[in-house]
Amino acid sequence: MKTRHLLLTTLLLLQSIRAICQEPPTEFFNGLDLYKTDMHSAKIDFLEAVEKVPQFHGSYHFLGVIYLTEQQPDSAIWYFKKAILLNTGNVNHTKEMSYVRLIDTYIIQKDFQNGFSQAWEAFQQYPDNRSVKAQLRDLCLWAFYINDDHLDPSYLSHDPKDKYVVNSIAEEYLILRNLNVNGEYLQTVSQALAERKDGPFDVFKCTLAVSKKEVEVDFKINWDMNKYFGGKTEPQRPVIDDANKPIYERIGAMLIADDKTDIKTAVEKLLK
């Protein structure tokens, strides 16, 4: 049985196909039918669809998703880029969806430079797309926290870990936004402090967005709560003022110093 998400995706793709008058082969639709239940067979169908109709962007997009699931990010990046290149119509925001997936793949790879380049390109084309803007913002935050605030880069993985050592509450929420289980993102149900053998923890009770399965995420508090309520982050001003630092890292520092920072204005100013 198809999930609601798959039905919506299929509907959007069908509308996109009709709009550009490009009929993909049967293998593409077979791939959609199998995508949630038999990804290996779906991959074979999408590859055959590419062979038969190489100009249809949808097959490349789903192959990118499958390769990312198979932990082959280089292949995923190639397919997402191809989907973006071929999708000249962006009907029902399908090109924007491919951009979001591409940016996410770069973030997972800790390739902030290429990720920022694609995110900025997408943001300039689609400034009203909330997902694109959120990806651009989070990429800059990850860059600062990892390169300047000693956050473990393995936390970029979407797969939940047994625990996370964090320096601030802001890092907790950045990690939570990034986590998913089998493609389902987490929804916070409750948050509580807990004292354990190795120190204080911030414990989040979450559920998966679709299946409603319960997931617990444990954050080890790595700051003195008696001195710093929300955490202790490395100073941002030296990073903001360092012209030798990458733009995305400096933007991350600006966002931490002032979460109301307008990214568009800040980036354009630094680019000059």
Phi, psi and omega in degrees: 000133180287144175279165179301321180297316181294321179298318179295315180299317179298317179299316180297318180293320179298318178296321178297317180300312181298322184294326183259005176056042180233110185266112178286163181286172181302327182300328179295314180292325175298319178298319178298319181295327185266349191307317185274341186248331183214081187295327180297313179294323178298320179300316179299317180295317180294322178296320177293325178296322178296320179296320184279319179229082187290350182265000181271121187291330187300321180297320180293320180300311183291328175295323176300316179298317181294316180296326177293319176298325179278007179060045173239072188298326180297317177293320179301316180299317181299315183290321177296319178297320179294320178299318180295316181298319184279339185274080183280340183269331183052038179295133181056031174066022183293327177292322178297323178298319180293321176300315181300316178297318180296313180299317179300319180296318177296320179297314179303323181281357185061025176265075185291330182296306179291325178298317179294319180301315180289321181294319180292320177299314180294319182296321178296325180281323187229066185296342181267358179281113185295323181293319178297313180297319179295320178295318178299314181296312183292326176301315180295321178294315177303316182300317179291311185298322181282314185277338186235343183240013170065027175286137182297120181295342178293345179289352177292342180296144177287339184283129180298142177256168179298323177201159178233131175265118186233157181255355181197162176295326180300323177294324178302312183289329175296317179294316180300320179297334186271341186281145169205158179236116182053040177085356180262126179277163186268144174242126183286131178257316180205163180219134182207149175278144179219137178262123181235177185302321182263019173121188181282146180231148169258116187252124179253126170266125184229164170233152175285145190300324185256305185284342181066017175295142183276138179224135176252134178239122186251125178247119176280121183284118185251040176211162180279107183291342177285339181254324187232109186295308185263003180120171181234106181258146177303149181305137182269330187302317178301326179287317180301321185273353184274103182294344179276349178281149176298151181303315184298326178290320179292322177296320177302317178296320178297318181295326178287321178293325180209104185291354177267006179303130177278113186298316182302310180297317182295315180295314180299323179294316181289326179295332179287000000 
